[in-house]
Amino acid sequence: MSNIPSMQIKQASMTLVKMYMKRLTIELESIRNSDRESSQDSLLLQGVHFAYKAHQVIFLATFC
């Protein structure tokens, strides 16, 4: 039973991470689609996509 609160905290934090990464991805894509694209923005966007995919794998391994 003592494991349930920690699982709920993990789920809540994963939800927040997912929301943040989606928001960041949208912001970076809007920058990328403008004329001001830089290589740093592109690399950051790739990093966010990678982190999001890694988050999905960890989330599935933890909760499924």
PELINTA-V35075 format. One record per helix or strand of 3 or more residues. SS is the DSSP state (alpha for helix, beta for strand). FROM is the first residue (numbers start at 1). TO is the last residue. Records with the same first field share a line. If there is no record, write none. Layout:
# PELINTA-V35075
SS = FROM-TO ; FROM-TO
This chain:
# PELINTA-V35075
alpha = 2-33 ; 39-63
